[in-house]
Each structure stands twice: as structure tokens, then as C-alpha cells.
Amino acid sequence: MYRDRIRLKSLWGRVVSPEEAALLIKDGMTVGMSGFTRAGDAKAVPVALAERAATDPLKITLMTGASLGGDVDAVLAESGVLARRLPFQADPKLRAAINRGEVLFVDQHLSETVELLRSRQMGPIDVAVVEAVAITEEGGIVPTTSVGNTATFAILAEKVIVEINLAQPAELEGLHDIYIPTRRPFREPIPIVRPDSRIGLGAIPVDPAKIAAIVITEKNDSAAANQPGDADTLAIAGHLTEFLGHEVARGRLGRQLGPLQAGIGTIANAVLQGLADGPFSGLTMYSEVLQDSTFDLFEAGKLAFASGSSLTLSAARQRAVLADLDHYKTKLVLRPQEISNHPEIIRRLGIIGINTALECDIYGNVNSTHVNGTHMMNGIGGSGDFARNAYMSIFVTKSLAKGGAISSVVPMVTHVDHCEHDVDVLVTECGLADLRGLAPRERAGLIIDNCMHPRYRALARDYFAAALKRGGQTPHVLEEAFSWHLRLRDSGSMLPA
Amino acid sequence: MYRDRIRLKSLWGRVVSPEEAALLIKDGMTVGMSGFTRAGDAKAVPVALAERAATDPLKITLMTGASLGGDVDAVLAESGVLARRLPFQADPKLRAAINRGEVLFVDQHLSETVELLRSRQMGPIDVAVVEAVAITEEGGIVPTTSVGNTATFAILAEKVIVEINLAQPAELEGLHDIYIPTRRPFREPIPIVRPDSRIGLGAIPVDPAKIAAIVITEKNDSAAANQPGDADTLAIAGHLTEFLGHEVARGRLGRQLGPLQAGIGTIANAVLQGLADGPFSGLTMYSEVLQDSTFDLFEAGKLAFASGSSLTLSAARQRAVLADLDHYKTKLVLRPQEISNHPEIIRRLGIIGINTALECDIYGNVNSTHVNGTHMMNGIGGSGDFARNAYMSIFVTKSLAKGGAISSVVPMVTHVDHCEHDVDVLVTECGLADLRGLAPRERAGLIIDNCMHPRYRALARDYFAAALKRGGQTPHVLEEAFSWHLRLRDSGSMLPA
């Protein structure tokens, strides 16, 4: 029974069907939903809302932590419910609707959304829909496998719908550390001084009167979408492990390195797994998403503690971790994404940030989001929070895509998410470029030689040589800067016939 | 006499000529010099070094706070002394040498240089050359009109050369607040919670044994290079003042706004002056450079306190302020640029950052540094520290340059220093675009209508319409994206004949 999950008995009467709860959401509203990289997302109310839209059309602004699981973003997009979506998504159908201009997508640094809401530069939030493992005696909402923006959504929303998910184990309670920065101009330092600092509450404090509906669900999180590693990701991990090993050998880093952050996805996950083979010990993570690799490092005895905003795991790992929470609870904490991604903490702790590039250029600028500079993939996510403020900002990518028709290293990226100032180290399966303290002309030589696939190097050297004749701090042949992309479009490959 | 400026008497014997002091600097060394936006720079030793290079060629890596005054960067560049220069410069002759590839320029976020040095990702520093108003009884170095990176350079350097500048009034002592973040992994929060928080020392603590030479100078700082405001800067200031007034009227900001940061230069200075006409009171600044406008706001009774890393003033204002330091000392503090530009503090205080764009595009990406995407102007400076982490990031520019041959608003910027995520408000003399919470397609319409000069609007609308047909989150016609710049190069104007 669900009643032991709702410890404030006066709320028992608010349990309704997802359809009834969804009626609280009306045309034109702004809705904040839980969910961060497929974890801890609201699972029933958004689907009921999409179904209702078939006969009762409506449009909302939907804010989340990050990407949702299942088909929720697809279902909402296809039902025409989404007028505006932020701050991140990763769904192919929603992505297509965004790129057709049918859904307005506001791509934001993940630490910023709730700052904008709190200061009323965006919002207000009409309804929050949040997944919970329990409601406490005081009406506090205990999140499940992610915190994301859930706490601030619930605190700021006019009304809150809680989805109590019986498939999420009650033992998740105690895993969370809910801290909300105090109001400006009286904001105090955020007192995190180590990845394992606990500074907040175990539940989201809301006025129980605002909890307008409770829905009972019983559905697992969607499994992580990561592909297994391959020879290329192994090589990338190898280069990075070797490099960090050198940093340790030179005495710049201790064997515990700095707290690690790794972006979502296959490559970052594989790279983190690779660190198990390095000369490291007592590693810590201060990241946004904790993936399978976090638990591989725990099992390898390399990882001492991991702080994140979500647990996004494969199905097998999900079963194993959720069944063994008492073991992991002393080694893990889940925080609001504002705190996991906070510039203050990232700079203080000296984080080593590892994020994935979609493409990079010979000067080290990185495109994380836009195919051909125009079409959105997922969003910038937290990569900008980390890359700007980290001790060391590392970007990883395979040097080729589409069977070699695309070089991920190009003369000029078609869209810049991370400028050269925020890219310290670039790694592909071909090698690693340590760009720290180098001028653009030096960066170009190193990136071409170390990171670019050999079959594109001569072409890149020709471009760079022609650009050098024109001079400048960052030499370019402006009329040729996107010629590789145009060749790809016209001939199917960035390589000349 | 200078002896009252050197209160540690055992150092009296280290007073030498600039030429003798310069002999401590040898070929291949890394040298850190004081100086931030023309203020508090070493004035004699670098000139002596350049003169020596005529007969005794040598190459050094030169690090400073930011730009130097006088002709120091020019003289050093022309004498061939500079192999590498960072993190900022603003000298036409040095700029030309950089763009010819003769000097390697490493353009860095101004808060980051000393983090890289402290963690030994760059460096070591062989010699620091720092201007001081005095040396204390303990050997502490009291800076003059800037702090910049001086404290960390002096602390980390093998040897320190101090230039005691008798033209800088002794009353500058007490103006500085020298705080160095504690070492990771034990770094504590930086305890600044208001612009007027004082958390450090009045002098730079160094081992007196490291003070290898002292040079006596008597030369004023170079005057600020700002041009007087004109109708365009007045209009920009007017739009921004009106906008901030609306934010106050809506209750999003109090009449004291948030602490203000304004970049170096004519437009930012004029914009800040313009705030004197708004419905504001009790304003504060938490900025890197304090220009004439800071003192205009003090005189207008609008400004309560200003924190900066340098005083960069016109000749007249320099005389007035330096003669009246006792009055200003309770209202001003000068901090290391690491602290004035620290992400932790910028985010905590909720700063309103106002920086100048060289060009921006219809989606709100900003180029602050590269003419035509290739040739360096000055450097990114602190704009990236502020734009990423501020409460609100505002960029200002005139809509036209070169008598209208150049539109500062273009289809796609040729270099990105600030991506759209970091640009909340864009202002030209034509108007203001409030971009908060908007998707790129919405931003384009607003920027074209509000910020672009009317004579370019039809051209931009044609581009945007053609781009929309291709779709995408950020629609572009890739083969036309730089067509305006190419037309300028080929025909002398971005406008078609």
C-alpha cells in the first residue's frame, strides 16, 4: 500500500488518478517537472496530459531538470502540448519538432534556470509535477533518483502534483541533500568544501496546502541510453588516463586527482571507466549525472565518494544499486542541479570536467549542440557551468563520424558553445592535445597532429597554411571556413572526391 | 626622500637603477609585472629591459594583470623582447606584432591566470616587477592604483623587483584588500558577502629576502584612453537606464539594483555615467576597473561603494581622486583581479555585468576580440568571468562602425567569445533587446528590430527568412553566414552596392 509513503495523513485524501491531476494543468501555464537525464522524472501525469490534449488542445511551457525518460518528451511533442521547452532535452521526436520551429527550445546552462525563476526573470511556475519516494510527516517531498530542479520548482510553484512511485525503493530517503541558496543581497557562501559535504535537508520543504494532488505510480526509470564502449572510446580513455597519470607524476595533482565531473553519454562514461586502470586512488566525483561508470569505479576500489544530481544507470545496474542502497548511501549524495553545477563550488573544489564535443576546431573551440551550426541535438546542459569554472576542462570526441564522412575536428566550428578559453585539453582516439598556456597558432598545430584523424590532416594543414598567410591571432580563410561542412552537404563527405 | 616609503630599513641597500634591476631578467625567463588597465604598472624596469635588448637580445614570457600604460607594451614589442604575452593587452603596436605571429598572445579570462600559476599548470615565475607605494616594516608590498595579479606574482616569483613610485601618494595605503584563496583541496569559501566586505591584508606578504632590487620612480599612471561620450553612447545609456528602471518598477530589482560591473572603455563608461539619471540610489559596484564614471556616480550621490582591481582615470580625475584619498578610502577597495572577477563572488552577489561587444549576431552571440574573426583587438579580459556567472549579462555596442560600412550586428559572428547563453540583454543606440528566456528564433527577430541599424535591417531579414527555410534551432545559410564580412573586404562595405 502507498499510505506508508505519505506520512502526513491529512494528504491521503488528495490521491487522485493521473487524469484528474493533469486537469490542474491548463492552457498557457508554465509547468516544472522533475526529471534529470532520464532519472526521477514524472511518469504518469505528463502522459495523461498528452492524452487529454487529443480532445482538449492546450499549450504549455515545460521546464525540467534535464532530459526525461521513456517517451514523455516525444509524447508531449507529438500531442502538440509543448509551446516552449527548457533547459535541456534529448528526445529525437522533440528534437525534430524543435528544429522545425514548432517547439521553442530555450537551451540554458543547467545551473541557471532556477536562478532566473527565483529572481523572477522567468516564470512564474503554475504547477510543479514531481516524482517522490515519500512525503514526510511535515509534508516534505522526498525525491527519487534525481533532484535536478525539483526542489525549486516545488517551492516556487502555485500548486504541486506529487507522483509517489512505488517502484522506487523507500530506502532512497536519506540520499538527498536539499540546499537552496539564500536570497540576494544577503546570500551567504554555500558551505560545501568537499564532495561529501552535507549542508541541507533530506526532503523538499513545501507548504502541504500547496500539494494539490497525489498520483500513485509504479514504474522504473528508463535505463541509460549509453552504448557499450568500443576501441575508440577505449583509446580516448587510455590517452586521458595516461595524461592524468603524467600530471600526478609531475606533482601537479595528487593520486586522488581533483573531484571529477563527467558529462552524460557513452564516451564520457567510457572515459571514466578507464580511470580504473590509472595510478589513482581515493577519487571523488562532483558531477551532475552519475552513470554506470561511477559504480564501476566504486567496485574497482578507486572511488571514495560521488556527488551528483541524478542516478542514470543501465537496467542491470539500476537493479543492483537500488537493491543495495544502504551500502551506497554513505558514499553518495544527490543535490539540486543548481548546487551540483554551481560555479562557486566548481571553482572552489577544483573540478576536472570531462565533457563531450560534437565537433571542435583546430583552435580548440567546441560545438556541443548544433549539427551544421543549425540543428539542435540535445542542448548545452551543464558543460558550460563546468568548462568555464573548472580546474581543468577536458573535451572528448571521436575524430570521425558517419564512417569517416565527417571529421569531428574542422577548420572552424559552425556553432560555439565553448570558446577556446574554456578548453584546456582535447582528446580523440588519435591522441591528446594539452592546450594549456598556448596561443591559437600553437593550438592548431597540436590539435591537427594529435587529435585529427590522419586522413583529414593534410587537408587541415593546407587550410592552416593558407590561413597563416592572412595573419591574425586566430588565422582563418573566412570564405573557406565552413567549406568542409558544405562539401559534406553537397557530396556526402567532408573529404574531397 | 624615498626612505620613508621603505619602512623595512634592511631593504634600503637594495635600491638600484632600473638598468641594474633589469639585469635580473634573463633570456627565456617568465616575468610577472604589475599593471591593470594602464594603472599601477611597472614603469621603469620594462623600459630599461627594452633598451638593453638593443645590444643584448633576449626573449621573455610577460604576464601582467591586464593592459599596461604608456608605451611599455609597444616598447617591449618593438625591441623584440616578448616571446609570449598574457593574459590581456591593448597596445596597437603589440597588437600588430601579435597579428603578424611575432608575439604569441595567450588570451585568458582574467580570473584564471593566477589559478593556473598556483596549480603549476603554467609557470613558474622567475621575476616579478611590481609597482608599490611603500614597503611595510615586515616587508609587505603595498600596491598603488591597481592590484591585478601583482600579489600572486610576487608571492610565487623567485625574485621580486619593487618600483617605489613617489608620484603615487602614500595615502593609497589602506585602499587595498589582499586575499589569496586557500589551497585546494582545503579551500574555504571566499568570505565576501557584500561589495564592501574586507577580508584580507593591506599589503602583499612576501619574504623580504626575495626582494632582490628596489627602483625609485616618479611618474604618473597613463591617463585613461576613453573618448568623450557622443549621441550614440547617450542613446545606449538611455535605453539601458530605462530598461533597468522598468526592472525596478516591476519589483525584480530594488532601487540599488545589483552590484554593477562595467568593462573598460568609452561605451561602458558612458553607460555607467548614464545611470546617474535613473531612479536608482545606493548603487554599488563590484567591478574590475573603476573609471571616471565611478566618480561621476559618487558625485551624483548615487553610488554607495565601489570595489575594483584598478583605478583607471582621465588625467583630471586622477589628480582629483589622488588628492582626496582620505575621502574616498571609506568608499573604495582594490582587490586582486582573481577576487574582483571570481565566479564565486560574481554569482553570489548577483552582479549586473555590462560589457562591450565588437560585434554580435542576430542570435545574440558576441565577438569581443577578433576583427573579421582573425585579428586580435585587445583580448577577452574579464568579460567571460562576468557574462557566464552574472545575475544579468548585458552587452553594449554601437550598431555601426566605419561610418556605416560595418554593421556591428551581423548574421553570424566570425568569432565567439560569449555564446548566446551568456547574453541576456543587448543594447545599441537603436534600442534594447531583452533576450531572457527566449529561443534563438525569437532572439533574431528582436535583435534585428531593436538593435540593428535600420539600413541593415532588410538585408538581415532576408538572411533570416532564407535561413528559416532551412530549419533548425539556430537557422543559418552556412554558405552566406560570413557574406557581409566578405563583402566588406571586397567592396569596402557590408552593404551591397
Interface residues (C-beta under 8 A of the other chain):
Chain A: R84 L86 I98 N99 R100 G101 L104 F105 V106 D107 Q108 H109 E112 E115 L116 S119 R120 Q121 M122 R184 P185 F186 R187 E188 P189 I190 P191 V193 R194 R250 G251 R252 Q256 G258 H342 P343 E344 I346 R347 R348 L349 G350 N365 T369 H370 N372 G373 T374 H375 M376 I380 G384 R388 N389 Y391 M392 M412 T414 H415 V416 D417 H418 C419 E420 H421 D422 D424 R436 G437 L438 A439 R441 E442 A467 L468 R470 G471 G472 Q473 T474 P475 H476 L478 E479 A481 F482 H485 L486 R489
Chain B: R84 L86 I98 N99 R100 G101 L104 F105 V106 D107 Q108 H109 E112 E115 L116 S119 R120 Q121 M122 P181 R184 P185 F186 R187 E188 P189 I190 P191 V193 R194 R250 G251 R252 Q256 G258 H342 P343 E344 I346 R347 R348 L349 G350 N365 T369 H370 N372 G373 T374 H375 M376 I380 G384 R388 N389 Y391 M392 M412 T414 H415 V416 D417 H418 C419 E420 H421 D422 D424 R436 G437 L438 A439 R441 E442 A467 L468 R470 G471 G472 Q473 T474 P475 H476 L478 E479 A481 F482 H485 L486 R489
